[in-house]
């Protein structure tokens, strides 16, 4: 995959947002900074500059670093749930296996900042209990959405199997944006995603999940 320079969030290129839009712009800018500069590059001042906001805006809404980190997690969760129809799964009539493949490919292509930031934040969460709680809760809600899809696909014990399926999906996406998978062509990566997910779902349909 040819790496392209990531553009700044739209908030930086337009008039300064207000209200809830400003909160979203702050979170988007923070995610971009974590993805491109790492956690050391994430400061309240840097977020103000990245989002094109007046100095002090970020600290007004999110006074502590923990609050800023949690805002990143919550913003990414908001986007993930919107993509998964807010816990109800995809609309009726869709090829559900294709839905999962498409979701993974879209995340890698359109939201690489979110993926890189998520992995950075997951490591940081091992040292920050509040952040760890936010990530665990976010993961639980995403697995609930995934479980509805797995149930419709005929996978037994979908609430339990959602965890290993999510872990495999995360692993493939992580490797694409930050590991050896970044050297694959787009077609090779897509084929690997389809083959791996299909094999996993086929195996899960044939075997009962045990404790």
C-alpha positions in Angstrom: 0.0 0.0 0.0 1.4 3.4 -1.0 1.4 5.6 2.0 -0.1 9.0 1.5 0.2 12.1 3.7 -2.7 12.4 6.0 -4.7 15.6 5.7 -5.6 17.7 8.6 -9.2 17.4 10.0 -11.8 19.5 8.1 -12.2 21.6 11.2 -8.8 23.1 10.7 -9.6 24.2 7.2 -12.9 25.9 7.9 -14.4 28.5 10.4 -13.9 27.7 14.0 -16.8 25.4 15.1 -19.0 26.0 18.1 -20.8 23.9 20.7 -20.9 20.2 20.1 -19.2 20.7 16.8 -16.3 22.2 18.7 -16.1 19.2 21.0 -16.1 17.0 17.9 -13.4 19.1 16.2 -11.2 18.9 19.4 -11.5 15.1 19.5 -10.8 14.8 15.8 -7.7 16.9 16.1 -6.5 15.0 19.1 -7.0 11.7 17.2 -5.0 13.0 14.3 -2.2 14.2 16.6 -2.0 10.8 18.4 -1.8 9.0 15.0 0.8 11.3 13.4 2.9 12.4 16.4 2.3 9.8 19.1 1.1 10.5 22.6 4.1 12.7 23.3 2.8 15.1 20.6 -0.6 15.4 22.2 -1.0 18.6 24.2 -3.9 20.9 24.7 -2.1 23.7 22.9 -1.3 21.3 19.9 -4.9 20.4 19.7 -6.0 24.0 19.6 -3.6 24.6 16.7 -4.5 21.5 14.9 -8.2 22.2 15.1 -7.8 25.9 14.3 -9.3 27.0 17.6 -8.5 29.9 19.9 -5.8 29.2 22.5 -7.3 27.6 25.6 -10.3 26.1 23.8 -9.3 22.5 24.4 -8.5 23.0 28.1 -11.9 24.7 28.5 -13.7 21.6 27.4 -11.3 19.0 28.5 -9.2 20.2 31.5 -7.1 17.1 32.0 -5.0 14.8 29.8 -7.1 11.8 30.9 -10.3 13.7 29.7 -8.6 14.4 26.4 -7.6 10.8 25.9 -11.1 9.5 26.8 -12.6 12.0 24.3 -10.5 10.4 21.6 -11.8 6.9 22.5 -15.4 8.1 22.7 -15.2 9.9 19.4 -13.9 6.8 17.6 -16.6 4.7 19.2 -19.2 7.2 18.0 -18.0 6.7 14.4 -17.8 3.0 14.8 -21.3 2.7 16.1 -22.6 4.9 13.3 -21.0 2.6 10.8 -22.6 -0.4 12.5 -26.1 1.2 12.7 -25.8 2.0 16.4 -26.0 -1.5 17.8 -28.8 -2.8 15.5 -26.5 -4.2 12.9 -26.6 -3.5 9.1 -29.9 -2.8 7.2 -31.9 -5.9 6.2 -31.1 -7.5 2.8 -27.3 -6.9 2.9 -24.8 -9.7 2.4 -23.6 -9.7 6.0 -20.2 -11.3 5.4 -19.7 -8.7 2.7 -20.8 -6.0 5.2 -18.0 -7.1 7.6 -15.4 -7.2 4.8 -16.5 -3.8 3.6 -16.3 -2.3 7.1 -12.7 -3.5 7.5 -11.6 -2.2 4.1 -13.4 1.2 4.7 -11.7 1.6 8.1 -8.2 0.9 6.6 -8.8 3.2 3.6 -10.7 6.1 5.1 -9.9 6.1 8.8 -6.2 5.1 9.2 -5.8 7.8 11.9 -8.5 6.2 14.0 -6.8 2.8 13.8 -3.3 4.0 14.6 -4.6 6.2 17.4 -6.7 3.3 18.8 -3.6 1.1 19.1 -1.6 3.9 20.7 -4.4 4.5 23.2 -4.8 0.8 24.0 -1.2 0.6 25.1 -1.5 3.8 27.1 -4.6 2.4 28.8 -2.6 -0.3 30.6 -1.2 2.6 32.7 -4.4 4.7 33.0 -7.4 3.1 34.7 -9.9 5.7 33.5 -8.8 5.3 29.9 -8.8 1.5 30.3 -12.4 1.6 31.4 -13.4 3.7 28.4 -11.7 1.3 26.0 -13.2 -1.8 27.6 -16.7 -0.2 27.6 -16.2 0.9 23.9 -15.1 -2.6 23.0 -18.1 -4.2 24.7 -20.5 -2.0 22.8 -18.8 -2.8 19.5 -18.9 -6.5 20.2 -22.6 -6.3 20.9 -23.1 -4.9 17.4 -20.9 -7.5 15.9 -22.8 -10.2 17.8 -26.1 -9.2 16.0 -24.3 -9.8 12.7 -22.8 -13.1 13.7 -26.2 -14.3 14.9 -27.8 -13.5 11.6 -24.9 -15.4 9.9 -25.8 -18.5 11.9 -22.8 -18.5 14.2 -23.6 -20.3 17.5 -23.1 -18.3 20.8 -22.6 -15.0 18.9 -22.1 -13.0 22.2 -19.1 -15.2 23.0 -17.7 -15.6 19.5 -17.8 -11.9 18.9 -14.6 -11.5 20.9 -12.3 -13.7 18.8 -13.9 -12.5 15.6 -13.3 -8.9 16.6 -9.7 -9.7 17.7 -8.9 -11.3 14.3 -10.4 -8.3 12.5 -8.4 -5.9 14.6 -5.3 -7.9 14.0 -5.7 -7.7 10.2 -6.4 -4.0 10.3 -3.5 -3.3 12.6 -1.1 -5.2 10.5 -2.3 -3.3 7.4 -1.6 0.2 8.9 1.4 -0.6 11.1 2.9 -3.9 10.3 4.1 -6.2 7.5 0.7 -6.0 5.8 1.4 -2.5 4.7 3.6 -3.9 2.0 0.7 -5.8 0.4 -1.1 -4.5 -2.7 -4.7 -3.3 -2.2 -6.0 -6.4 -4.0 -3.8 -8.8 -2.0 -5.0 -7.3 1.3 -8.6 -7.4 0.3 -8.3 -11.0 -0.8 -6.6 -11.9 2.5 -9.4 -10.2 4.5 -12.1 -12.1 2.5 -10.4 -15.4 2.8 -9.6 -15.2 6.5 -13.0 -13.9 7.5 -14.8 -16.5 5.4 -12.7 -19.3 6.9 -13.2 -18.1 10.4 -17.0 -17.8 10.0 -17.3 -21.2 8.3 -15.4 -22.8 11.2 -17.4 -21.1 13.9 -20.7 -22.2 12.3 -19.5 -25.8 12.5 -18.2 -25.7 16.1 -19.9 -24.9 19.3 -18.0 -22.3 21.3 -16.9 -23.7 24.7 -16.0 -21.9 27.9 
